[in-house]
């Protein structure tokens, strides 16, 4: 094919000539890679983008520790790289940011700004305003009217002192009022989410009012730009009418077509397809092009397209996930940078929003009158927003504390006000000095929002959104049966029937379902009432209705999509796949299940679990564990051989649970272990951690439980848990009470003396000496974030040992008054005592022997032995050495010594590690 060959040769010759002419030899030829070349601006552009992004990220690392939004870091980074700081370094601006290169940077920033406004439109959900129309409209209008009036009044002295007389005062007054009226809705969403205010009455009102304020603010800005761009009032009217017609066209027919197309392509159910994404992007740039050529600005068209994208099935969230990283990492820092650097003016003055000709130089604030006006700008801006929104919320029925919180949140500024100021500066309405004054005001108010809200509205004083319904969420389960809040977690005896199940990853679902299945009560005669009678207490064993609340946890990141999920958590929980699986599980087992969804930062996940369990009066929190890979099961050996065959285990099974503990590993299993430890440390309810080894052999038949009892509050809780599980006829159990004795104490001539004697010889202690769940004992041992052994005194140790004996006696040898169903459950449990100098080794051997008989073995252990004198620390080190496992410290701190030994020896098909609630004084 000579035609194709000739075309290829000609193209090659053209490229070769261009390369030779331009002399692009590169670094190896001695050329400066940072030198700007108009024919190849990419090199310097990459350097510029790298410097800008690194500056923003470094500042963000420090500001995030004081809970400041990322936009402050981006704006400060642009200011520091400008004439305020780095620009004063000789040669820095000329070499890194030469004036000829800034138009290319500005072009990319304009593209990013359109994408950012598109994401802002995606965040706005009109249904939020509809649900709270009365309150939101009142607060939104008050937050616009009063600031606009104060801004207009302040514009008079500002105009006479700093603005050139050639600028129309009406234009300046209009931009000043709009800058005062605006609220940074994207930043506001992040602050509400990070402070966990979205499910409060204040958060809901602020969110809906922020939506209304944002829409009205962008409309006012569009009108201002149309007025400035128009040569006459008649032209401005035509621009306004065209924009209104175009907005109506997008919000009605185009929105319906977009919804039809989303359903037709399956984008609602499965996320946006490639074809649907193509249509959205084309519509985005087409709308931006239209609004730009009619004299408003391209960003308004992008904003409108974000609004018309359907919300069904989380489609808007999925679209945001596909775009947000590039916008937030690359484009927004460029927008903030270009907003603070002087860029050569274009020949056309009709493009008033190209981010050109903008600069922020805080060095211009160099005299007393300028600083006085700067303080006045910031003060009046805060007074207008705070005062107007506070009074509106107070008149709507809020208390002064809630009203002032609403006012503080609505005073939040950010990149949105920066965009408004850019419009005014590019149009020549604002001078660089006034622009810098307003930039400082926006930064100050944004910075003050979080600490001010934290001080005015601490967590203990917050009112949930359901309070006005007459029931606090702690008194009822959302979507489930109401709970009787008059009963504490200990009411009704040891039987637990209110559970909080934690769901955070798909791989945790099998473990969660397995543990929930174990705790389900068996069908029984409703008239059967089981009771244990004694002189001190009566335990009602009639099984109440089991209530399970599934809590779906989603980590709140810096991504916009995470914030959007948090704002629509009430609707998102109905479509969440993990909650859907658990709801189906409840339906199949005739189990009432209520669901909740929480989007919180990673560090707050344990606190969120503890707070949720307390609010729903849960008796037990069920935590899943990352399922490990299958590995050989030690079934050989007998009780006399306490030395396992270490050669059979060539890998470290704890790496599956915790990752590489020895290094600075941040794997999923490692972070999950930190989350588990946080829940153990903060929960005021009992906690059960289910560790699924992945062994399904024999899981369909009967289940056997092995519980090594060593004493302490956690082991007493575990014993009660085992007894409750054995109410199911399919459950059998072996419970062994281990006591550590020195070898010389145990008679070698009489092996049967290794047992402490006949179980019936254990004295029956009066119940008045201690309670089976002696939470008060744990108060004397301060601080147990991990399984650390305390230093109990003689009194507390005696009390703990007495409570151990009471609990053991109650279940190990039932008396004549024990009801028949409970007696039947206890008959399925084999109780015994065993004295040994190596209790962990004996436990491993006993578990291995039991598993040789029962194919599916569940081992239940207490997490720690609070108030116990003996420690397994040295013996556990021997176990780890025998099984060639290193770095046990993180393991034992998370799941305890006994559970660690069970895991490393692969003794169980599954494990449940329990911790009794640590109640604060």
N, C-alpha and C positions, 0 to 999 in steps of 0.2 A: 504494500500500500504506500506508493510514493507520496501521496498527499500528507498522510500522517507523519511519515519520516521527515519530509521537508518542514512541516510545522514544528516538529520536535527540535530539529537542528536550528531553525531560526530562533526559537525560544531560548535554547541554550546559549546561542551567540549573544542574544540581547542581555541575558542575565550576566554573562561573562564580561561584556563591555561595561555594564553598569557597576559591577563589583570592582573592576579595574579602575574605573573613573572615580569612584567614591573612595578608593583606597582603604577598604575595610579590612585591614590586615589583622587587627585585633591586638591583644595584649602581647603576643609573642613578637610582634614587629615593633614594640616599644610605644604603641599608641596608648594614650590615657583612656581607660575604659569609662571614666566618668565625664569625659568631655562631651558636650552636647553637640549633636549633629541633627540638623533639621530633617535630613533624609532618612535618618535612623534614630528616632527618639526613644526607642525601647530601652536601650541600656541605661540611660540616666533615669528614665521613668521607673525602672525596677529598683534602682538605688533609692530614689525618692520614696517609693512606696514602702520599701523595707525600713527606712528611717522613721517614717510616720507611724507605721504599725508597731514597731518596737517601742517607740516613745509612748504610744497609747497603752500598750500592754503593760509596760513597766509601771506607769502611773496607776493603772487599774489594779495591779497587784497590791499596792499600798492602800488605795482608797477603798478597795473591797473589804478590807479588814475593819473599817469603820462603817461598813454597810452603806457606802455611797454608790449610786448608779454609775454605770460605765461611761455614760455620756459626759460626766464631769471630767473623767480622765481624758477623753477624746478632745474636749474643748480646751482643757489645760495644755494638752500636748500640742495643739495647733498654736496656742498663744506662746508657749515656750520656744517653739521652732521659728516663731516670727520675730519681728523687730523688738519684742519685749525682752527676750533673753538671748537665745542663740544667734539671732540676727545681729547682735552687737559684737559677735566674734568676727574679727577681720577676715574677709574672704569666705565666710561660711555660706552666706546667701548667694554670693556670686558664683561659687563653685558647685554647691549642692542644689540650690534652687534658683538658677539663673532665670531672668525675666522671660527669655525666649521659650523656656520649657514649660512655664506655668499654664499656658493655654491648653496644652495636651493633658496636664494634670486636671485642669478645670473641666475639660470635656468628660473625662472619666467620672469626676465628682458629680457632674450633672446627671450622667446615666445612673449612678448610684443613688442620687437623690430621688429620681423618679421611682426606682425600685423600692426605696425606703418608704415613700409615700404610698406605694402600692401595698406594702406590708402593713402600714398604718390603717389603710382601708380594710384590709383583711381582718385586723384586730377588732374593728368596730362591729358590734352585734346589735342590731336595732331591737332585738327582742329583750335585751337588758333594759333599755329605756321603757319599752312597753310594760314590762312587769312592775316598774316603779315610776310610772309616768308622773304622778302628782309631786312626789318628793324631788325627783330628779329635775323636772322642769323648773320648779321653784328655785332650787339651789343653783342650777345652771344659769338661769336668767339673772339671779342676784350676783353670781360670780362674773357676769359680763357687764351688767349695767353700771354698777358702782365703780369697778376699775376703769371702765371706759370714760366715765365722767371725771375721775381723778386724773387720768392720763391726759385728757383734753385740757383740764385746768392747768396741769403742770407744763403743758406744751407752750403756754403763753410766755413765761419767763425763759424757758429753754430756747425758744425761737429767737427772742430778742438778744440773747447772750451768745449763742453758738451757731445759728443757722444763717446762711447767706440770704439777704433780702430777695434775691431772685427766685428763691423757692416759694411756692405758694403756701401760705400758712395753713390753708385747709388741708392740703396734702400731708403736711407735717403733723397736724393735729390728728388726722385720721390714722396715720401709721403709729403714732404714739398710743392712741387709744386701743388699737388692735393689739399692739405688743403687750399692753397691760392686761387685756382681756383674755389672752390665750392661756390655756393650760396644757402642759405636755402630757397628753394621754398615754403614749407608750411608756414614758418613765413612771407615770402614776400607776400603771398596771404592775410594773415590776416592784415598786415600793409596797403596794398593797399585798402582793404575793409574798414578798420576803418578810414582811411584818405579820403575815398570817391574819390579815384583816378581811379577806374576801368573803368569808362566811359569817361576818358580823353585820349588823344593821348599818353601821357606819361605812363599812367597805362596800356594801351593795349600793348604798345611796351615792357614794363618791364615784363608784365605777359608772353607774348610769348617768350621773350628772356630768362626769368627764366626757362621756360619749357625746351628749348634747352640746357641751361647751366646745368640744373639738369641731363638730360639724358647723356650728354657728361661727366659730372663729375662722375656719377656712373659707366659709362663705363671705365673711367680712373682708378677709384678705383678698379674695378674688374680686370683690367689688372695688377695693382700693386699687388693685393693679389695673382693673379696667378703667377706672377714673383717671389714673395717672397716664395710662397709655393713650387714652382718647384725646383727640385734638379739641373736642368740643363736648358739651353735655349731651347732644344728640347722638354722637358716636358712642359715648359711654352707655347710653340707654340701649343702643343696638347690640353692643357687646354683651350687656347684661341679659337681654332677651334671648340672644343666641345661646349663651351659656345655660340659661334655664331650660330652653328647649332641648339642648343636647343632654343635660342631666336627666330630664324626664325620659328621653329616648333610651338612655342607658339603664335607668332604674326600673323601667317597666318592660317594654318589649325585649330588650337585650338580656335583661336578667332572666326572663322566662325562657328565652332561647338557650341561655347558658345552663339553666337547670335541666331543660329537656336534653341537651347535648350530654350533660354529665350522666344522666340516667341511661341514655342510649349507649354511651361508650363504657358503661360499668364503672365510671370514675367515683360514684358515690359509695359503692360497696368495696371496691378494690384500690381506691386511690386514683389520682389523675393519670390517665393514659398519656402516651406520647402525643397522640393527636389532640387530646384535650389541652395539654400543656401548650402545644403550638398555637391553638386558637386563643388561649388566654394571653400569651406573650404578644401575639399579633394585635389583639384588641388593646392591650396595654400601650404599646407604642403608637398604634393608630389614634387612640384617644389622646395621648400626650401630644402628638403632632397637631391634632385638630385644635385643642385648647391653646396651644402655643401660637398657631397662625391667626387665630381670631383675636389675639391681643391680651389673653389672660396669662397663662403660663402652663408649661408642659406638666408640672407636678400635679395640677388640679385634675387633669385627665387621668393620670395614673392613680390618683386617690379615688376617683369615681369608679374605676374598674375594680379596685380592691373591694369596694362596697358591694358591687353587683355579683361577685363570685358567690355561688351558693354555699350555705353553711351545713347542708344536710350531710350526715355521715362523717362529719369532721373533715370535709373536703378542704375548707379554708385552712385548717391546721396543717393538713398534709401538703398543700401548696406552699405554705410558709416554711415547712421543714426543708423543702427543696431549694429555697432561695436564701434563707436567712443567714447561713454561715458566710457566704461570699459577701453579702451586703454588710453584715456587722463587722467582719474581720477586715475587709479591704475598702469597701466604698465609704462607710460612715467616717472612718478616720480621715479619708481624703476630703470629705465634705467639710469636716471641722477644720482641717488644715487650710483648705482653700478659702474658708470663711475669714481667715485671719491674715491673709497675705495679699499684698497688692499685685494685681494682675493687669497687664496692659489693657486699656479700654479698646473695645471693638469699635469699628467705624459706625456701626448702627446703634442708636440709642433705643431702639424698639425692643431689644432683648434685655429686659430689666431683671432677669433672674438667671444669669449665666454664671453666677458666683465669681464674676470678674470685677476688678476694681475694688475689692474688699480688703480691709486690713484691720487688725486689732492691735493697737499699740498702747499698752497701759502706761507707757512713758509719757503719753499725752496728758495724763491726769497729773499735772505738775504744778498746780496752784490751789489756793484755798477755795476759791469760788467753784472750781471744777469739782473738787472733792465734796463740797457742800451740796452741789447739785446731784452728785453721784449717790450720796447718802439719802438725799430727798427722793431720788428715783426709786431706790430700793425700798425705802420706808413706805412711801405712798403705794407702791406696787403691792407690798405685803398687806398693808392696811386695807386696800381696796378688796383684794381677794379674800383675805381672812375675815374682815369685817362683814362683807356682803354675804358670804356663804355661811358664816357663823350665825348671823341674825336670821337668815332664811331657814337654817336647820332648827334654830331655837323656836321660831314661830311654827314650825312643822311638828313640834312636840318632843324634840330631843332635849336631853339635859345639857347643861353648860359644858360639861366635859366632852360629851359626844359632839356637840355643835362646834366647839373649838377645834376638835380633831378634824372634822369635815373641812373647816376653814383652812387649817394647816395643810391638809393634803391638796386642796384645790389651788393653793398658792404655789404649787410645784411648777417650775419652768423647765427648761431643757433645750434640746435641739429644735423643738418646734418654734420657740420664740426666736432662736437664732436664725431660723429660716425667714421669719417675718422681718427681722432686722436686716438681713441680707437684701431683701427686696427693696427696702427703703434706702439702703446705702447705694445699691446699684442704680437706682432711679435718681440718685443725687439729692434725695430728700433729707437723708441723715448725713452729717459730716463724720469723718473718722473719729473725732473726739467724742461726739454724742454716741456713736456706735460702740465705742469702747466702754463708755459709761453704762450703756444698757447691757452689754455683755457681762460686765462685772455684777450687775444686778441679777441677771439670770442665773449666773453661777452661785451667787450667795443664797438666793431663795431655794434653789435646788438642793444645795448643800444642807440647809437648815431643816428641810422637810422631815427627814428620817429621825434625827435626834429630837425634834420638837414633838412629833407624833409619839415617839417612845415615851417621852416624859409626860405628855398629856393623857395618854391612853394605854397604860400598862396592861399586860395580859390578864391580870387578876380582876380587872374592872371592865373587861369587854363583855358586851351583850351579844349573844348569838342571834342570828337572823330569825330563829324560830321562837324567840322569847315572846314576841307579840302574839303568838298563837296560844299562849297560856301554858306551854310545856317547854321546859328546857330540854335540849338534846340529851342531857344526862338522864332524864326521866323516861325516855322513850327511844326506840330503835327506828331509824328512818326506813320506812318501807316495811317494817316488821312489826311484831306485836309489842305493845307497850310494856315497859318494865316497871316493876314496883320499886321505886327509889327508896322506900322506907326500909328496905332490907339491905344490909351490907353484904359484902362478899362472903362473909362467914355465916350468914343466916341459913337455917335449914340444915345445920350439921356440916359434915365434910363433903357432901355431894355437890359437885359443881355442875351447873347447867346453863350458865351464861358465858359464852365464849366469844373472844375476838380472834379471828383468823387473819393472818397477815399474808397478803399476796403482793409480790413485787416483780417476780420473773416467771416466765412460762415454765422453766425447768423445776420450779418449786411446787407446781400444782400437784404432781403425783404424791409427794410427801404430805402436802396439806390434806388431800382427800383421804389418804390412808389414816392419818391421825384423827381426822374428824369422824371417819367411819368407826374407829375404835371406841370413841367416846359416846357414840349414839346409844341411847337406851334401847333395850329390847322390848318388844311389845309385851305387855302384861295386863293383868286384870286391873282395871282402873280402881276397883274397890279395895285392892290390896294395899294396906298401909303397914309399913314396916317401922318398928320403933325399938330402940334400945333403951330400957328403963334402968335407971340407977338412982341413987340417993341425991345425986348432984345435977344431972342433966337428962334431957329427953331428946333423942335424935329422931326426927321424922324422916323415914326412908321412902316415903311415897314420892316417886320420881316426878318432879314438876315438868312443865313443858320446856324442852331445851330451846334456847335462843342462841342463834349464831349470827354474828355480825362480821361480814367479810370486809376488811379494809384494804383497798388497793392503794399502794404507795407508788408515786411517780416522783422522781427526783427533779427538783426545780433547778434548771441550769440557766445560763445566760441567754439561752435561745428564746426568741420570741414565741415559738410554738409552745414551749413549756408554760409561758405566762398565759397564752390563750387557753391551754388545757385547764389551767387553774381557774380561770374566770368562768369556764363553762363546765365545771366539775359535776354539777347537778345533772346535766344532760349527758355528759360524757360517760358517766358510770352506767348508763343504760345500754351503751354500745361497746363498752370495754370487753374484749374477748375473755380475759381472765375472770372477771366477775360473771360473765355469761356462763362460763364453764361451771363455776361454783353454784350459780343459781340453778342450773340444770341438775347438778348433783343433789341440791336440796329438794328439788321437785321429785326426783326419783326415790329419795329416802323419806319423803313426807316430812321434811325438816324445814321449819320457818327460817328463812335467811334474809337478813337485811344487808344492804350494801352501802358502802361509803367509799369515796375516792378523795385522796389528799395529795396535793402537789406542793411539796415543801423542799427547802434546800437539804443537801445530804446531811449536814451537821445536825439538822433539826429532826431527822427521821425518827430516832429513838424517842425524843420528847413527844413527837406527834403520836406515836403508838401508845405511849404511857398516858397521854392526855385523853386520847380517844377511848382507851379502855376504862379510865376513871369516869369519863362522861357517860359511858354506856353501862356503868356498874358491872363490868365483866368480872367473872370469877377467875377465869384462866385465859391467858394470852397464848395462842398457839403459833409458834414460829417455825417456819420450814428451814431446811438446810440444803445447800447445794448437793445433789446426789453424787456420790463418788463413783468411780469406775469399779467394776467387779474385780475381786482378787481372790486368791485361794482361801478356803476356810479351814482353820486348824481343827480337824476332827480327831486326830490321833492323840495318843497319850492317855494317861489316867491321872487320878487325883494325887498320886504319890510323886509324879514327875512334874515339877514346877518349872522345868527349863524347856522353853519352846524351841523348835527347829528354826533358827533365824535364817538359815540358808534358803528357806522356802519363800522368803519375802525379799525380793531384790529391789523393791522401790519403796519410796516413802509414802504411805497412804495419806499422810497429813498434807502433802502437797496438793492433793485433790481438794481438800477442805480449805486450806489456807494459802495455797500458792507457795512461792519460795520465801519462807519466813526469814531465812537468814539474810536476805538482801533487802533492798528497798523496793520490794515488789508491791505493785498496786493492782494486782489482778482482781477479778470479780470476786473470787472466793475470799481473798484477803480483806477487801472492803466490806464484804458481807459479814465476816467475823467481827469486824469493828462495830458494825451495826448491831449485831447480836449482843455484844458486850454492853453497848449503850442501852439497849432495851432491858437487859438484866439489871443494870445499875439504876435506871430511872423508873422502872415500872412499880406502881403501888398495888399491882395485882399479881397473883401467882403467874409464873411463866413456864411453859413447857416447850422445849426445843426438840423437834423431831429430826433425827438424822437417819436418812434413808440410804442404806448401802447399795441399793439397786438389786438386791437379791430377791427374786420373785418366786423362787422354788418353794413349793408348799404353801404359798400364800393363800390359795383358795380353800384350804381345809381349816382345821382347828388351829388356834394360836396358843402358844405357850409363852409365859412371861417369867423372866428371871429378875429378881430384885435383890441385890446385896445391900443389907441394912447396916449402916455404920453409926447412925445417930445424928442428931442435929435437926433444926427446923426443916431443912430441905428434904432430908430422908423421911421425916414424919409425913410431910406432904406427899412424897412419893409412895409411901405405904398406903395412905388413904386413896391415892390415885389407882394403885393396883387393885385394891379391894373394890373400888367402883367399877373398874374394867371387868372384874370377875363376876359382876352381876349378870354378865352375858354368859349363857350356858356354854358357848363355844370357847370360852377362855379358861385356861388353867394356868397356875402360877407356882413358882418355887421362890420362897422368900427365906433367905438365910441371914441371920444376924451374926456378923463377924465381930470378934473381939480380939484385939492384938495382945498376945501374951509372949513373954520371953520363952525360949525353948526349954530352959530348965524347969519352968513352971509346969509344963505339959509333960505328963508321964509317958516316957517312951515305951515302957513295958505294957501300958494299957492304952492303946490307941483310942479306945472309946472315951477316954478322959479328955480327948481333944474337944469334945462337946462340953458345954457348961453344965450339963445335967439334963434331966428330964424337963421338958418345957413346962410341964404342969407345976414344977417346983418354983417357978418364977413368982415372987410374991405379987399379989394383986394390990396395987397402991390406990389409995382413995383418990377419986377424981378431983377433990378439992385442992390437992397439992399443986396441980398444974393443969393446963388445958392441952388437948391434943395439938392445937395449932398455937403455940405460945409465941405470938408475934412480939410480945413485950420483951422477950429475951434478946431479940436482935437489936434493940435500941441501945443496949449497953456496949455493943461492939461497933465502934464508929467507922464508917466508910468501908464498904465492901464493893467497890466497883468491879473487882475480879474475885476469883476464888482464893483469896488470901486468908490464911488462918489468923484469927484474932488471939488476943491474950486474955482469956477470961479469968476472973477471979474465982475463988472457991465457991462463993455463993451462986454465981451465975452458972458455973459448971454443974453444981449440984442440982440446980433447977432444971437445966437442960437434960441431965441424965434422968431425973425424975420424970420429966415429960416424955422422954424416950420410953421409959418403962411403962408408963400409963398407956401410951399408944400401942406399944407392942402387946401388952397384956390384953387390951380390949379386943384385938383381932386374932391373936395367936391361940387363945383358948377361950372361946365364947362360953358364957354361962347359960344356965337354964332359961333365963329370960330373953335370950337372943331370939328374935323372930325367925320363922322358918325360911323365908327367902334370903335373909342375910346369912343364916346358918348354911344354906345351900351354896351361897357364894364362897363362904370361908372354907367349906368342904372341898372346894376345887383348888385351894391354896395349900401347899405343903410348907409348913413353918419348921425351921430348925435353927440351932445355934452352933457356932463353930469358932473355936479358939485356935489361933495360928500366929506365928511370928511374921508371916508374910501374907497378909490378907489379900493384897492385889493379885499375887500369883495364885492363891487359892481360889479367888473369884474367877480368874481366867480359866483355870482347870475345871471348875464346876460348870461354867458356862459352856465350855467345849464338850463336856460330858452330856449336858442336857441337849445341846444341839445335835449330838449324834443320834438322839432319840427323836427329837422334834425338829422337823426340817425347817420350820419357820419360827425363829426365836426372837422375841422382843425383850430387850434389856431395858429396865427402868432404873435410873440412878438419880440421886440428889446431886445438885451441882457442887455444893461445898458442905463442909462440916463446921458451920459457924458454932462457936462456943464449945468445940471439941478440943481436947488437949493433944491427941495424937495427930501426927501428920504423915501423909503417904509420900512426902516429897522425895526422900532418899530411895524408897523402893520403886517409885515411878521412874527415877533415873535409871535404875537397873533394868526395868522393863524396856525402856527406850533403847538402852544399849544392847539388850538381848535381841531385839527386833530390828537393830541397825537403823534406828530412826533418830535424827538429830533435831536440835532446836525445839524442845518441848515446851518452852516457857509460854509462848503465845497460845499454845493448845490448852495447857492446863489453866491458864487465866480465863479462857473462854468457856470451856465445858467441864472443867474440874478434873481432879486426879482419877477418880474411878472411871468416868466416862472416857478419859484419855486412854486408860489401860484397855478398856473394852474395844475401842476403835483400833488401836495399834495391833491388837491380837486378832482382829477380825472375828470376834466371838459372836456377833449378833447379826441377824437379818436386818434389824432396825433398832435404833436406840431412842429413848425419850429421856431428856435431861430436865429436871424440874428444879425451880427455885421458888421458895416461899416468898411472899411479898415482904419487902423491907419497908415498914411503915415509918414515916418521920414522926418526930415527937409532936 
